[in-house]
Each structure stands twice: as C-alpha cells, then as structure tokens.
Amino acid sequence: MGNKHSLGCCIYASPQPQRKSHDASTRSVLESEPCRAESTANLQHISEREPEDWNSDPSLHPKTETIFMERSRAAINEGLERRKSHLQLHHNGTLKKSNSCSTIYVDESTVCQPNLKNTIKCVTLAIYYHIKNRQSDRQMDIFDEMLHPLSKDSVSLDYSHYNPDHRHIYKFVRTLFNAAQLTAECAIITLIYLERLLTYAEIDITPGNWKRVVLGAILLASKVWDDQAVWNVDYCQILKDITVEDMNELERHFLEMLQFNINIPSSVYAKYYFDLRTLAEANDMNFPAEPLTKEKATKLEAMSRVCEDKLAMEILRANMKRSASMDNVNVSRRSIAILS
C-alpha cells in the first residue's frame, strides 16, 4: 500500500504449463483454461460489490445518516438553537465581516477544496463525539494502546477511563497532517474510513484505542487519496517510538476489517463534508471568509462559464434526441474559459 512491507491485494497469475507433450494431465489443464479465463472475466470489481446491508452503512449509502451526526445530535440542536437566538438578539448589530459595495467576503471552502484547519477541527470534533457518546466499549487488541503503545512512556492504568479533550485529539491529528503534508480532503476520507471500520468490525472508539484507530485511518486515507503517498516508514519519523513492523501490522488489520473495501462514492464524500459544516456551525467554528480579489473573481467567472456551457450542451443534446426541430434551443456562444 505504499511501502515494501505492507499488505498487497494483487492476484498473481500462475505460470503457464509447458506444452511439450499432450499427455492426459496436459490435456486436462488445457481444457480447463477456457473455463478459468471465463470465470476471471466475470469477476466483479470490489468497488462494484454492494454488501447486503449497504442501505444502513453511512460510509457507502449517500442518504444514510452519518454516525457522528447521530451521536452529536443533541449538541448540534443546542448549538444551532443558541446561534439562532443570538442572531435574533443582535439582528440590528453589525457583523464582524459584512459585504459592502467595495468589499465582498467569500467562503472559499468548497467540497473540492475544503479549508484545511477548520476541516481537521471538525473531523476531530466528530471523533470526540464518537468517544464521548459511545454506547459500549467494544475493542480489539490491535488498537489497544496499552498493548501497543505509540511512545516509550508508560501508559497509566486508568488511561482508558477518561475521555480525551477535543483539543488533545486535534493536536494529535494536526501534528500528523502537518508533518506528512496531508490535505483537507484526506481528513474527510479518514473520518469515512473510521466510521466504516466501526460498522464492519463492530467496535467502538474509546479513550484506550482512539489514537491507533485514527492513525490506521490516516495511514489508509493518505495512500488512497494522495498520488505520492506517505510511506509507513515516514510516519515512524513522526512517531519515533513506533516500529515499521507495528505500522504495517496496523495497516494490514485495518484493511482486513474493512474487507479491503476502500472505495468512496463522491456522493458519500459530499454528505460527510456538509455534515461537518453543520457540526462546525453548531459549535461556532465557521469556515473563514476572505475578501474577494480580482484574480478570484476572474476564476469564479471562468468556472461559471464552463458550467453554463456544459449545461447548454447537455440541453442541446437532449433536444436533438427528442426532436429534429431546433427552434426552441438557445445556446449562447462565448469564448473558451481558461483556468490557471
């Protein structure tokens, strides 16, 4: 998966038999080859396989509620209600950043390019609610930090009895993302893999295993998302007391518990992004708005023109299929937009 020691999921073809003589054994092999080729051709790709309960899996189904939204619903409702009453109380006041004739503020965080700092804050807040509002303490030895510590410092016996603070979780994740230079999209994918693990392996994120669970999700997300993935040995430079063998074993078990299903539909990714935005709004962690510059406005205009031209061509093709008459089709001709 990005290093020489990690588990591979490739199928190696066996060497073809030497066809020097056509004895009975050779003929049986030759006769079975077409059947073997036919069965391989009909083999479904893992990304196309849908489990029986995929409707209830938030990491696969775009309409199923995310687990972190379910476990933080009370806090979200309270935060949104508090925010609503605050806005009603100060509706005549001036906002910190408001649009004017000379300055327009734009939230630059999008599904394709989320704000890194705020996205990590939201993801770690979701992990915090996973730990705080867990319904049980189901664990696995591979994630137990008492059995597999991440540092040489001894773990206290009551380590698993106290929930970590949100700032503590954020500091751990932010350190890994800064050192490995990971993107905001990778943070969202980390959360998706984490919830998929909870669904498939039927375990909980607890104070005694959250670091290794999050580390395993980050390992996998960084290799799936980034073209130039971080090797496991590179993470050992960040967490200096952990060995490459331990990192490989963690990754291997994580993949096995995900049943090697690392596919993430774009609709599921978008669902998690907007749910994280809702969580941010309820906790007063709004994504920052920046002044709209001339260069940004030019890019936005170019992107808008590309979308308009694409929509116009789709309407044109749809009308051509329905009727040969083109009287009601209006397509504006514009110059080609160039995005730098």
QUIURPE-V565580 format. One record per helix or strand of 3 or more residues. SS is the DSSP state (hx for helix, st for strand). FROM is the first residue (numbers start at 1). TO is the last residue. Records with the same first field share a line. If there is no record, write none. Layout:
BEGIN
SS=FROM-TO + FROM-TO
END
This chain:
BEGIN
hx=24-41 + 46-48 + 54-56 + 67-71 + 73-89 + 116-132 + 141-143 + 159-161 + 166-180 + 184-201 + 210-225 + 232-238 + 244-257 + 266-282 + 294-322
st=105-107 + 289-291
END
